[in-house]
Structures are given as C-alpha cells and as structure tokens.
Amino acid sequence: MGIDEVWARIGRHAGQPFTTITELEFTYRAPGAYLRVTRDGREVNRSLSCTNFARALASMPAERPSDIKDRQGSAYTWAILMDGRIRGGDW
C-alpha cells in the first residue's frame, strides 16, 4: 500500500472525528500535501505533512504512538493511520 492511496483515504475522511490512544477526540483538514489538526475547537499549531505520514506508514501497524515517536505529531499520526477508515484492512 503506497502513500498516494493512503493520503487519498486521509483526504476523504477530513472533518470526521478521530480519537487518540488516550481518547482525545480531534478532527483535521487536509488543504494540500499536509493536514491541520483541530482539537477542542482550536487548531493545533502544527502541520503534518504527507511526507511525515509516508515515513510513519513504513512502521505500520504500530502498537502505540511511541513506536513512531520520531514522526511529528506522533499521537495524531498514529491515530489516523491506525483508524480502520484509513487502514482499510491493509495493515
């Protein structure tokens, strides 16, 4: 499974609720080759690039966010990549 297909899935689910491993709900928008996370009605001050997800994808499936701690926003990156809507049973 390549990043192009995974990034397309991520884009299709923008605006939908996701949950971190600690059960914090968030959403995101994907205006380009990056995404912006919103939690508690406020946008988190960080962009997560498609490249960041491509690198994290190489570690999937990961048991917990600390398994990809070298990636930016590992809690959000992990939550998105391990969500069934994004995984699609591919990892």
C-alpha positions in Angstrom: 0.0 0.0 0.0 1.5 3.3 -1.1 1.2 6.7 0.4 -0.8 8.0 -2.6 -3.7 5.7 -1.8 -3.3 6.3 2.0 -3.2 10.1 1.5 -6.4 9.9 -0.6 -8.1 8.0 2.2 -6.9 10.6 4.7 -8.3 13.3 2.5 -11.7 11.6 2.1 -12.1 11.5 5.9 -11.1 15.1 6.6 -13.5 16.7 9.0 -14.6 13.4 10.6 -13.9 12.7 14.3 -10.8 10.6 15.1 -9.6 9.6 18.6 -6.1 9.4 20.0 -5.0 6.4 22.1 -5.8 8.4 25.2 -9.3 9.0 23.8 -8.9 12.7 22.9 -11.2 13.5 20.0 -9.9 15.6 17.1 -10.6 16.4 13.5 -8.4 17.6 10.7 -8.4 19.3 7.4 -6.1 18.4 4.5 -5.8 21.5 2.3 -2.8 20.2 0.3 0.1 18.0 1.0 -0.3 18.5 4.7 -3.0 18.4 7.3 -4.0 20.6 10.2 -5.4 19.1 13.4 -8.3 20.7 15.4 -8.9 19.7 19.0 -11.4 21.2 21.4 -12.4 23.7 18.7 -8.9 25.1 18.3 -6.4 24.3 15.6 -3.2 22.7 16.9 -0.2 24.8 16.0 1.4 22.2 13.7 1.2 21.0 10.2 1.6 17.3 9.5 3.0 16.7 6.0 2.2 13.9 3.6 5.9 13.0 3.9 5.5 12.6 7.6 2.7 10.1 7.0 4.7 8.3 4.3 7.6 7.7 6.7 5.2 6.6 9.5 3.4 4.3 7.1 6.6 2.2 6.9 6.2 1.3 10.6 2.5 0.3 10.3 1.0 -1.5 12.0 2.4 0.1 15.2 1.1 -0.9 18.6 1.2 2.6 20.1 2.2 6.2 19.2 5.6 5.8 20.9 6.5 3.3 18.2 6.6 6.2 15.8 7.9 8.9 18.2 10.4 10.1 15.6 7.4 11.4 13.5 5.9 14.8 14.0 2.6 14.7 15.9 3.0 11.0 16.6 -0.2 10.8 18.6 -2.3 12.2 15.8 -0.3 10.5 13.0 -0.7 7.1 14.7 -4.4 7.7 15.4 -5.1 8.5 11.8 -3.0 5.7 10.3 -4.4 3.0 12.7 -8.0 4.0 12.2 -10.0 1.4 10.3 -11.2 4.0 7.8 -7.6 4.7 6.8 -6.1 1.2 7.3 -8.8 -0.4 5.2 -7.5 -3.8 6.4 -4.2 -3.2 4.6 -2.0 -3.3 7.8 
